[in-house]
Amino acid sequence: MTNPLESTILTMIVTTASGTVREHLLDLGIGKESAVFERMRARVRAIEERMNRGESITLEHPATTYNCPLIESVRYEIRGASKVAGQIRQAMTDASRQLGFDHPARTNRSPARSV
């Protein structure tokens, strides 16, 4: 179990085509390390799937809806229970994956008008 007073926080840092950068915080909660890790994986998977389909996504804290074709990248930072955060970082490293992902650049993209 993680420390009952210390949640694991996933920070999602979104950079848009217009250069706007916003941070969104998601409390992954406390509990068994495997449960915290699975909540983080489910969230990242959902974001990637929606981006791949070109749909819009809404991220919380602050609540913002993004048009996926206007997102350049999403980076992740993990804070909180050091053992869980360390396991998440190690799992991403083992999968040869960065803590985040870039949306493929489009050469025919029109200028970003909104987030």
MARLUMVEX-803565 format. One record per residue: residue number from 1; residue in three letters; x, y, z of N, C-alpha, C, O in turn. Coordinates in pm, 1 decimal, always signed. Atoms other than C-alpha are relative to their C-alpha. Layout:
REM MARLUMVEX-803565
+-----+-----+----------+----------+----------+----------+----------+----------+----------+----------+----------+----------+----------+----------+
!   n ! res !   n.east !  n.north !     n.up !  ca.east ! ca.north !    ca.up !   c.east !  c.north !     c.up !   o.east !  o.north !     o.up !
+-----+-----+----------+----------+----------+----------+----------+----------+----------+----------+----------+----------+----------+----------+
! NUM ! Ala !        X !        Y !        Z !        X !        Y !        Z !        X !        Y !        Z !        X !        Y !        Z !
...
+-----+-----+----------+----------+----------+----------+----------+----------+----------+----------+----------+----------+----------+----------+
//
This chain:
REM MARLUMVEX-803565
+-----+-----+----------+----------+----------+----------+----------+----------+----------+----------+----------+----------+----------+----------+
!   n ! res !   n.east !  n.north !     n.up !  ca.east ! ca.north !    ca.up !   c.east !  c.north !     c.up !   o.east !  o.north !     o.up !
+-----+-----+----------+----------+----------+----------+----------+----------+----------+----------+----------+----------+----------+----------+
!   1 ! Met !    +84.7 !   -118.3 !     +0.0 !     +0.0 !     +0.0 !     +0.0 !    +88.9 !   +124.1 !     +0.0 !   +198.5 !   +123.9 !    +55.9 !
!   2 ! Thr !    -71.7 !   -126.6 !     -4.6 !   +111.9 !   +354.3 !    -58.0 !    -33.5 !    +69.3 !   +130.7 !   -123.6 !    +27.1 !   +203.1 !
!   3 ! Asn !    +27.0 !    -78.8 !   -119.1 !   +122.4 !   +606.2 !   +220.9 !   -142.8 !    +54.2 !    -10.8 !   -174.1 !   +119.9 !   -110.1 !
!   4 ! Pro !   +138.6 !    -42.5 !    +10.8 !   -247.0 !   +678.4 !   +297.1 !    -18.9 !   +150.8 !     -6.5 !   -127.1 !   +198.2 !    -41.0 !
!   5 ! Leu !    +11.5 !   -145.2 !     +4.0 !   -173.2 !  +1050.1 !   +319.2 !    +60.0 !    +59.0 !   -127.1 !    +60.3 !   +180.8 !   -145.3 !
!   6 ! Glu !    -71.3 !    -49.7 !   +116.4 !     +8.5 !  +1073.4 !    -11.5 !    -56.2 !    -61.1 !   -128.0 !    -32.7 !   -178.5 !   -156.9 !
!   7 ! Ser !    +52.2 !    +44.1 !   +128.3 !   -173.8 !  +1048.0 !   -344.0 !   +109.0 !     +6.2 !   -105.4 !   +210.6 !    +73.5 !    -87.9 !
!   8 ! Thr !    -88.0 !     -9.6 !   +116.0 !     +1.0 !   +993.6 !   -674.0 !    -69.2 !    +92.0 !    -99.4 !   -185.1 !    +70.1 !   -134.9 !
!   9 ! Ile !    +56.3 !   -100.8 !    +89.6 !    -53.7 !  +1289.0 !   -907.6 !    +62.8 !    -15.4 !   -138.4 !   +185.1 !    -18.3 !   -152.3 !
!  10 ! Leu !    -44.9 !     +1.6 !   +138.2 !    -31.3 !  +1262.3 !  -1286.1 !    -20.1 !   +140.6 !    -54.8 !   -132.5 !   +190.7 !    -58.3 !
!  11 ! Thr !     +7.8 !   -130.4 !    +64.4 !    +49.1 !  +1596.8 !  -1447.8 !    +10.6 !    -21.8 !   -149.1 !   +106.4 !    -82.3 !   -197.2 !
!  12 ! Met !     +0.2 !     +9.7 !   +145.6 !    -40.4 !  +1615.1 !  -1816.8 !    +29.7 !   +138.8 !    -54.5 !    -46.4 !   +232.4 !    -30.0 !
!  13 ! Ile !    -42.8 !   -129.2 !    +52.5 !   +141.5 !  +1897.3 !  -1997.3 !    -26.4 !     -0.4 !   -150.2 !    +38.9 !    -71.8 !   -226.3 !
!  14 ! Val !    +44.8 !     -2.5 !   +138.5 !    -26.7 !  +1980.8 !  -2326.7 !    +58.8 !   +121.7 !    -70.4 !    +49.0 !   +233.9 !    -20.6 !
!  15 ! Thr !    -48.2 !   -108.1 !    +85.1 !   +141.4 !  +2187.7 !  -2598.1 !    -82.5 !     -2.8 !   -127.5 !    -92.4 !   -106.1 !   -193.7 !
!  16 ! Thr !    +83.6 !     -8.2 !   +119.3 !    -84.1 !  +2307.6 !  -2879.2 !    +81.4 !    +52.7 !   -118.2 !   +193.8 !   +100.0 !   -102.0 !
!  17 ! Ala !    -65.6 !    -47.1 !   +121.9 !     +3.7 !  +2398.1 !  -3237.9 !    +30.4 !   +149.7 !     +6.7 !   +124.3 !   +196.7 !    -57.6 !
!  18 ! Ser !    -23.5 !   -144.7 !    -12.5 !    -20.2 !  +2766.9 !  -3142.2 !   +108.1 !    +33.4 !   +102.3 !   +143.2 !   +150.0 !   +120.3 !
!  19 ! Gly !   -105.1 !    -21.7 !    -98.5 !   +246.2 !  +2718.6 !  -2874.0 !    -50.2 !    +14.3 !   +142.6 !    +30.0 !    +30.8 !   +234.5 !
!  20 ! Thr !    +56.1 !     -7.2 !   -134.6 !     +9.3 !  +2734.2 !  -2576.3 !    +37.7 !   -125.6 !    +77.6 !    +29.6 !   -236.6 !    +25.0 !
!  21 ! Val !    -35.0 !   +113.1 !    -86.1 !   +122.8 !  +2513.3 !  -2287.8 !    -88.5 !     +7.5 !   +124.1 !    -94.3 !   +110.6 !   +191.1 !
!  22 ! Arg !    +85.4 !     +7.2 !   -119.2 !   -119.8 !  +2403.3 !  -2014.5 !    +31.4 !   -127.6 !    +75.9 !    +61.6 !   -231.6 !    +17.4 !
!  23 ! Glu !    -17.0 !   +116.8 !    -86.4 !    -79.5 !  +2169.9 !  -1720.4 !   -134.5 !    -38.7 !    +58.1 !   -212.9 !    +46.6 !    +99.8 !
!  24 ! His !   +122.2 !    +54.6 !    -58.4 !   -361.9 !  +1946.3 !  -1601.7 !    +40.9 !   -103.7 !   +103.1 !   +129.5 !   -185.4 !    +78.1 !
!  25 ! Leu !    -33.2 !    +92.5 !   -107.8 !   -352.4 !  +1753.4 !  -1274.6 !   -109.3 !   -105.0 !    +14.3 !   -228.0 !    -72.5 !    +14.3 !
!  26 ! Leu !    +92.7 !   +108.9 !    -22.4 !   -514.0 !  +1414.6 !  -1225.7 !    +47.3 !    -76.7 !   +122.1 !   +157.1 !   -132.4 !   +122.6 !
!  27 ! Asp !    -31.9 !    +73.6 !   -122.2 !   -517.0 !  +1261.5 !   -878.7 !    -30.0 !   -147.3 !    -26.0 !   -145.6 !   -185.4 !    -44.4 !
!  28 ! Leu !    +16.0 !   +143.5 !    +22.6 !   -459.2 !   +888.9 !   -928.6 !    -38.4 !    -73.1 !   +127.1 !    -61.8 !   -193.9 !   +125.6 !
!  29 ! Gly !    +46.2 !    +57.2 !   -125.2 !   -550.1 !   +832.0 !   -566.8 !   +108.2 !    -73.9 !    +77.0 !   +227.8 !    -62.7 !    +50.2 !
!  30 ! Ile !    -87.3 !    +78.7 !    -86.5 !   -402.5 !   +604.3 !   -307.5 !    -48.8 !   -143.7 !     -5.6 !   -153.8 !   -171.9 !    -63.4 !
!  31 ! Gly !    +40.8 !   +139.9 !     -2.5 !   -418.1 !   +232.1 !   -252.0 !   +113.3 !    -88.3 !    -47.5 !   +230.2 !    -49.9 !    -44.2 !
!  32 ! Lys !   -100.4 !    +94.2 !    +48.2 !   -240.9 !    -69.0 !   -391.8 !    +72.7 !    +59.3 !   -118.9 !    +13.4 !   +126.7 !   -203.1 !
!  33 ! Glu !    -80.9 !    -55.0 !   +107.6 !    +42.8 !    +18.7 !   -623.8 !    -53.6 !    -41.1 !   -136.3 !    -54.4 !    +39.9 !   -229.0 !
!  34 ! Ser !    +50.0 !    +47.9 !   +128.7 !   -105.1 !   -193.6 !   -902.4 !   -125.7 !    +75.8 !    -42.5 !   -145.5 !   +100.6 !   -161.4 !
!  35 ! Ala !   +122.4 !    -73.4 !    +31.8 !   -437.9 !     -7.7 !   -881.4 !    +32.6 !   +142.2 !    -46.3 !    -27.9 !   +191.4 !   -141.5 !
!  36 ! Val !    -41.0 !   -134.5 !    +38.8 !   -269.5 !   +334.9 !   -900.2 !    +61.7 !     -4.2 !   -139.5 !    +31.4 !    +79.9 !   -224.2 !
!  37 ! Phe !    -65.3 !    +14.5 !   +130.0 !    -56.0 !   +217.9 !  -1192.8 !   -103.3 !    -25.3 !   -109.6 !    -91.9 !    +31.2 !   -218.4 !
!  38 ! Glu !   +102.0 !    +30.4 !   +101.1 !   -360.0 !    +79.9 !  -1377.7 !    -86.2 !   +122.1 !    -30.3 !   -125.2 !   +142.0 !   -145.3 !
!  39 ! Arg !    +75.6 !   -123.6 !    +24.7 !   -552.4 !   +407.7 !  -1332.7 !    +78.4 !    +93.2 !    -92.0 !    +20.7 !   +155.4 !   -181.2 !
!  40 ! Met !    -84.0 !    -84.1 !    +84.2 !   -257.9 !   +595.0 !  -1487.4 !     +3.8 !    -55.2 !   -141.7 !    -10.6 !    +21.0 !   -237.3 !
!  41 ! Arg !     -5.6 !    +60.9 !   +133.4 !   -229.6 !   +349.1 !  -1778.3 !   -130.7 !    +18.4 !    -75.5 !   -129.5 !    +45.5 !   -195.5 !
!  42 ! Ala !   +130.6 !    -16.3 !    +64.4 !   -602.4 !   +369.4 !  -1850.1 !    -16.7 !   +143.2 !    -50.4 !    -69.2 !   +164.6 !   -159.6 !
!  43 ! Arg !    +13.3 !   -140.5 !    +39.2 !   -588.6 !   +750.1 !  -1861.5 !    +86.4 !    +31.0 !   -122.4 !    +39.7 !    +94.9 !   -216.7 !
!  44 ! Val !    -89.9 !    -24.2 !   +112.1 !   -286.7 !   +760.4 !  -2094.8 !    -52.4 !    -69.9 !   -125.7 !    -50.0 !    -12.5 !   -234.6 !
!  45 ! Arg !    +55.0 !    +75.7 !   +113.8 !   -440.6 !   +492.7 !  -2319.1 !   -119.7 !    +73.4 !    -61.2 !   -130.5 !    +82.8 !   -183.5 !
!  46 ! Ala !   +118.9 !    -71.1 !    +48.8 !   -768.0 !   +688.8 !  -2345.7 !    +39.6 !   +125.9 !    -77.5 !    -19.0 !   +154.8 !   -181.9 !
!  47 ! Ile !    -45.9 !   -120.6 !    +69.4 !   -584.8 !  +1009.6 !  -2443.3 !    +59.4 !    -38.1 !   -135.3 !    +26.6 !    +23.7 !   -236.6 !
!  48 ! Glu !    -64.2 !    +40.5 !   +125.4 !   -375.1 !   +831.0 !  -2706.9 !   -102.6 !    -48.0 !   -102.1 !    -93.2 !    -13.3 !   -219.8 !
!  49 ! Glu !   +101.7 !    +50.7 !    +92.4 !   -676.1 !   +653.8 !  -2858.3 !    -79.7 !   +113.8 !    -62.0 !   -103.8 !   +114.5 !   -182.7 !
!  50 ! Arg !    +77.9 !   -113.0 !    +52.0 !   -874.1 !   +975.7 !  -2891.1 !    +83.8 !    +85.3 !    -94.4 !    +33.4 !   +132.7 !   -196.2 !
!  51 ! Met !    -87.2 !    -76.3 !    +88.6 !   -575.6 !  +1157.2 !  -3041.3 !    +17.6 !    -72.4 !   -132.6 !    +14.0 !     -9.7 !   -238.5 !
!  52 ! Asn !    -17.7 !    +77.4 !   +123.2 !   -521.3 !   +876.7 !  -3292.2 !   -123.3 !     +6.2 !    -88.8 !   -112.0 !     +0.1 !   -211.3 !
!  53 ! Arg !   +123.5 !     -9.9 !    +78.1 !   -885.3 !   +904.9 !  -3398.6 !    -32.0 !   +144.0 !    -38.5 !   -127.5 !   +167.8 !   -112.4 !
!  54 ! Gly !    +21.6 !   -140.5 !    +33.0 !   -860.7 !  +1286.3 !  -3421.5 !   -120.2 !    +61.0 !    +69.7 !   -175.5 !   +160.5 !    +22.8 !
!  55 ! Glu !   +115.6 !    -49.7 !    -74.1 !  -1137.0 !  +1338.7 !  -3167.3 !    +42.8 !   +111.3 !    +95.5 !   +161.4 !   +142.2 !   +107.2 !
!  56 ! Ser !    -31.8 !    -98.9 !   -102.3 !  -1158.4 !  +1607.5 !  -2902.8 !    +14.5 !    -72.4 !   +134.4 !    -41.9 !   -179.7 !   +155.6 !
!  57 ! Ile !    -16.1 !    +54.2 !   -135.3 !  -1051.5 !  +1542.2 !  -2544.5 !    -19.1 !   +113.2 !    +99.3 !    +13.9 !   +228.6 !    +71.8 !
!  58 ! Thr !    +13.3 !    -95.7 !   -109.2 !  -1137.5 !  +1716.1 !  -2220.7 !    +87.2 !    -48.0 !   +114.5 !    +73.5 !   -160.9 !   +161.5 !
!  59 ! Leu !    -84.9 !    +29.3 !   -115.1 !   -876.5 !  +1724.8 !  -1947.1 !    -44.5 !    +89.1 !   +114.8 !    -89.3 !   +201.8 !    +93.8 !
!  60 ! Glu !    +46.2 !    -69.8 !   -118.7 !   -954.7 !  +1832.8 !  -1594.3 !   +111.4 !    +81.7 !    +64.6 !   +229.1 !    +67.4 !    +31.6 !
!  61 ! His !    -86.4 !    -75.2 !    -92.8 !   -796.9 !  +2073.5 !  -1346.4 !   +110.4 !    +75.7 !    -69.2 !   +225.7 !    +36.9 !    -50.1 !
!  62 ! Pro !   +129.6 !    -60.2 !    +30.7 !   -837.9 !  +2311.5 !  -1523.3 !    -68.5 !    -71.8 !   -116.0 !     -2.7 !   -126.7 !   -204.4 !
!  63 ! Ala !    +77.1 !    +65.7 !   +105.0 !  -1114.9 !  +2175.4 !  -1742.3 !    +19.0 !    +74.0 !   -132.0 !    -14.8 !   +191.8 !   -143.8 !
!  64 ! Thr !    -24.9 !    -56.9 !   +131.8 !  -1016.4 !  +2236.0 !  -2105.0 !    -27.4 !   -108.2 !   -103.7 !    +15.0 !   -222.6 !    -87.8 !
!  65 ! Thr !    +23.6 !    +92.8 !   +109.4 !  -1138.3 !  +2071.8 !  -2424.0 !    +93.3 !    +35.9 !   -114.5 !   +102.9 !   +151.9 !   -154.6 !
!  66 ! Tyr !    -94.7 !    -18.5 !   +108.6 !   -881.9 !  +2025.4 !  -2699.0 !    -49.6 !    -70.8 !   -125.4 !   -105.0 !   -180.5 !   -118.3 !
!  67 ! Asn !    +21.4 !    +62.2 !   +129.1 !   -932.4 !  +1955.7 !  -3067.2 !   +131.2 !    -72.9 !    -30.0 !   +233.5 !     -7.7 !    -50.5 !
!  68 ! Cys !   -123.9 !    +77.4 !     +9.2 !   -677.8 !  +1672.9 !  -3109.5 !    +91.9 !    +37.6 !   -116.1 !   +213.6 !    +37.1 !    -97.9 !
!  69 ! Pro !    -93.5 !    -39.2 !   +107.0 !   -545.0 !  +1782.5 !  -3451.6 !    +80.5 !   +125.6 !    +33.1 !   +180.6 !   +152.9 !    -33.1 !
!  70 ! Leu !    -72.9 !   -120.9 !    -37.9 !   -432.7 !  +2105.5 !  -3280.4 !    +96.3 !    -23.8 !   +116.6 !   +157.9 !    +70.8 !   +165.5 !
!  71 ! Ile !    -93.3 !    +34.0 !   -108.1 !   -229.3 !  +1923.2 !  -3011.0 !   +132.2 !    -43.4 !    -61.7 !   +136.2 !   -132.7 !   -146.3 !
!  72 ! Glu !   -134.1 !    +39.0 !    +44.9 !   +144.8 !  +1904.8 !  -3074.4 !    +55.5 !   -113.8 !    +85.3 !   +112.7 !   -208.9 !    +32.0 !
!  73 ! Ser !    -54.7 !   +104.2 !    -86.5 !   +238.5 !  +1695.9 !  -2770.5 !    -70.1 !     -0.4 !   +134.5 !   -131.6 !    +97.9 !   +175.8 !
!  74 ! Val !    +46.2 !    +14.8 !   -137.1 !   +133.6 !  +1565.8 !  -2431.4 !   +114.0 !    -68.4 !    +75.6 !   +156.7 !   -178.2 !    +39.8 !
!  75 ! Arg !   -104.6 !    +57.6 !    -85.3 !   +400.6 !  +1506.1 !  -2165.7 !    -61.3 !    -34.4 !   +133.8 !   -161.8 !    +24.2 !   +174.1 !
!  76 ! Tyr !    +49.7 !    +41.6 !   -130.8 !   +349.8 !  +1335.5 !  -1832.8 !   +109.1 !    +13.6 !   +103.4 !   +226.5 !    -11.3 !    +75.9 !
!  77 ! Glu !    -88.5 !     +0.5 !   -116.1 !   +507.6 !  +1388.3 !  -1494.6 !    -76.1 !    -68.3 !   +112.3 !   -196.2 !    -47.0 !   +128.6 !
!  78 ! Ile !    +61.3 !    +73.8 !   -109.4 !   +439.2 !  +1165.1 !  -1196.4 !    +56.3 !    +54.1 !   +130.7 !   +177.9 !    +64.3 !   +147.1 !
!  79 ! Arg !    -42.2 !    -46.6 !   -133.0 !   +448.5 !  +1300.6 !   -839.3 !    -74.9 !    -80.0 !   +104.5 !   -183.3 !   -132.6 !    +79.5 !
!  80 ! Gly !    +69.4 !    +64.4 !   -109.8 !   +363.4 !  +1148.3 !   -508.7 !    +79.3 !   -114.2 !    +56.0 !   +201.7 !   -108.3 !    +67.2 !
!  81 ! Ala !    -61.3 !   +116.2 !    -64.9 !   +432.4 !   +813.6 !   -352.7 !   +119.2 !    -47.0 !    -82.6 !   +102.5 !    -96.3 !   -194.2 !
!  82 ! Ser !   -120.8 !    +22.0 !    +78.7 !   +790.0 !   +759.6 !   -460.2 !     +9.8 !   -141.7 !    -56.1 !    +60.9 !   -159.8 !   -166.6 !
!  83 ! Lys !     -8.6 !   +137.4 !    +48.5 !   +761.4 !   +381.1 !   -492.8 !    -88.4 !    -19.0 !   -123.0 !    -45.5 !    -80.1 !   -220.9 !
!  84 ! Val !    +91.5 !    +12.5 !   +113.8 !   +459.1 !   +401.1 !   -725.5 !    +51.9 !    +82.6 !   -116.4 !    +55.8 !    +34.2 !   -229.5 !
!  85 ! Ala !    -50.8 !    -85.5 !   +106.4 !   +601.9 !   +694.2 !   -922.2 !   +122.1 !    -63.8 !    -65.1 !   +136.1 !    -60.1 !   -187.3 !
!  86 ! Gly !   -117.8 !    +68.4 !    +53.0 !   +929.1 !   +504.4 !   -960.6 !    -37.1 !   -118.6 !    -86.6 !    +25.1 !   -141.0 !   -190.4 !
!  87 ! Gln !    +44.0 !   +114.9 !    +78.8 !   +747.3 !   +194.2 !  -1085.0 !    -59.1 !    +44.6 !   -133.2 !    -35.7 !    -19.7 !   -235.6 !
!  88 ! Ile !    +58.7 !    -50.2 !   +124.1 !   +553.7 !   +397.5 !  -1342.4 !   +111.2 !    +44.3 !    -94.7 !   +109.8 !     +9.9 !   -212.9 !
!  89 ! Arg !   -111.2 !    -44.2 !    +85.0 !   +872.0 !   +562.0 !  -1470.4 !    +77.8 !   -118.5 !    -55.0 !   +115.3 !   -118.8 !   -172.3 !
!  90 ! Gln !    -74.9 !   +117.2 !    +44.1 !  +1049.7 !   +224.9 !  -1485.7 !    -76.5 !    -78.4 !   -106.2 !    -16.8 !   -126.2 !   -202.7 !
!  91 ! Ala !    +80.6 !    +72.1 !    +98.9 !   +761.5 !    +60.7 !  -1674.2 !     +4.4 !    +71.1 !   -134.6 !    +12.8 !     +5.5 !   -238.4 !
!  92 ! Met !     -5.6 !    -73.8 !   +125.7 !   +766.0 !   +338.3 !  -1934.6 !   +138.5 !    -11.9 !    -62.8 !   +150.4 !    -22.1 !   -184.9 !
!  93 ! Thr !   -135.9 !    +17.9 !    +50.5 !  +1144.7 !   +309.7 !  -1966.0 !    +16.2 !   -139.3 !    -59.0 !    +73.4 !   -154.9 !   -166.9 !
!  94 ! Asp !    -10.0 !   +138.0 !    +48.3 !  +1121.0 !    -68.7 !  -2003.3 !    -71.8 !    -18.5 !   -133.2 !    -32.1 !   -101.9 !   -214.6 !
!  95 ! Ala !    +75.6 !     +9.3 !   +125.2 !   +868.8 !    -19.4 !  -2283.5 !    +63.0 !    +89.1 !   -107.6 !     +5.1 !   +108.5 !   -214.5 !
!  96 ! Ser !    -69.1 !    -90.8 !    +91.3 !  +1120.6 !   +214.8 !  -2453.3 !    -91.5 !   +114.0 !    -42.3 !   -102.4 !   +146.0 !   -160.7 !
!  97 ! Arg !    +98.5 !   -102.4 !    +26.1 !   +866.7 !   +490.4 !  -2425.8 !    +33.3 !   +124.5 !    +81.2 !    +73.8 !   +115.3 !   +197.0 !
!  98 ! Gln !    -21.6 !   -124.9 !    -71.6 !   +904.2 !   +854.9 !  -2334.1 !   -117.9 !    +24.3 !    +92.7 !   -223.6 !    -37.2 !    +78.6 !
!  99 ! Leu !   +110.1 !    -40.4 !    -86.5 !   +695.6 !  +1009.0 !  -2061.2 !    -83.7 !   +102.4 !    -75.2 !    -81.4 !   +221.5 !    -44.2 !
! 100 ! Gly !    +84.0 !    -86.2 !    +81.4 !   +454.6 !  +1149.7 !  -2316.4 !     +4.0 !    -44.2 !   -144.3 !    +65.5 !   -145.8 !   -176.6 !
! 101 ! Phe !     -1.3 !    +33.8 !   +142.0 !   +396.1 !  +1145.6 !  -2688.5 !    -26.3 !   +125.1 !    -80.8 !    -88.0 !   +220.8 !    -34.0 !
! 102 ! Asp !    +20.8 !   -110.6 !    +93.3 !   +398.0 !  +1377.6 !  -2985.8 !   -105.8 !    -39.4 !    -99.7 !   -113.7 !   -154.7 !   -142.1 !
! 103 ! His !    +99.0 !    +20.4 !   +105.7 !   +113.6 !  +1412.6 !  -3227.6 !    +74.4 !    +18.3 !   -131.7 !   +154.0 !   +111.5 !   -142.9 !
! 104 ! Pro !    -73.5 !    -13.8 !   +126.2 !   +238.9 !  +1359.4 !  -3586.1 !    -18.5 !   +138.7 !    -61.4 !   -130.0 !   +190.7 !    -67.5 !
! 105 ! Ala !     +6.9 !   -133.0 !    +62.2 !   +321.8 !  +1688.8 !  -3753.9 !    -70.5 !    -11.6 !   -133.6 !    -55.2 !   -111.1 !   -204.6 !
! 106 ! Arg !    +70.7 !     -3.5 !   +127.8 !   +104.7 !  +1780.9 !  -4048.8 !    +54.8 !   +117.0 !    -80.7 !    +58.9 !   +230.2 !    -32.6 !
! 107 ! Thr !    -57.3 !   -105.8 !    +81.8 !   +258.2 !  +1976.0 !  -4332.9 !   -106.7 !    +91.3 !    -57.0 !    -77.7 !   +206.2 !    -90.3 !
! 108 ! Asn !   +106.8 !    -82.5 !    +56.2 !    -78.8 !  +2101.2 !  -4458.2 !    -93.2 !    +54.4 !   +105.4 !   -208.0 !    +87.1 !    +75.3 !
! 109 ! Arg !    +83.0 !    -47.1 !   -110.7 !   -208.7 !  +2213.0 !  -4120.4 !    -28.3 !   +148.6 !    -14.4 !    +61.3 !   +228.1 !    -42.9 !
! 110 ! Ser !    +34.3 !   -141.9 !     +0.6 !   -395.4 !  +2539.1 !  -4115.6 !    +36.5 !    +57.5 !   +136.6 !    +45.4 !    -17.0 !   +234.2 !
! 111 ! Pro !    -39.8 !    -60.0 !   -128.3 !   -298.0 !  +2786.7 !  -3842.5 !   -104.0 !    -28.4 !   +107.6 !   -224.5 !    -29.0 !    +82.4 !
! 112 ! Ala !    +88.4 !    +28.5 !   -112.8 !   -440.3 !  +2706.5 !  -3502.6 !    -79.2 !   +124.3 !    +35.8 !    -23.6 !   +233.3 !    +49.5 !
! 113 ! Arg !    +85.6 !   -112.2 !    -36.5 !   -736.1 !  +2925.4 !  -3415.2 !    -40.5 !     -6.1 !   +146.2 !    -63.6 !    +96.9 !   +209.4 !
! 114 ! Ser !    +41.5 !    +13.6 !   -139.0 !   -826.4 !  +2786.8 !  -3077.5 !    +57.8 !   -128.6 !    +55.2 !   +113.1 !   -210.0 !    -18.7 !
! 115 ! Val !    -48.0 !   +119.3 !    -65.7 !   -733.6 !  +2521.6 !  -2828.8 !   -101.2 !   -101.9 !    -15.1 !    -83.6 !   -214.0 !    +32.8 !
+-----+-----+----------+----------+----------+----------+----------+----------+----------+----------+----------+----------+----------+----------+
//
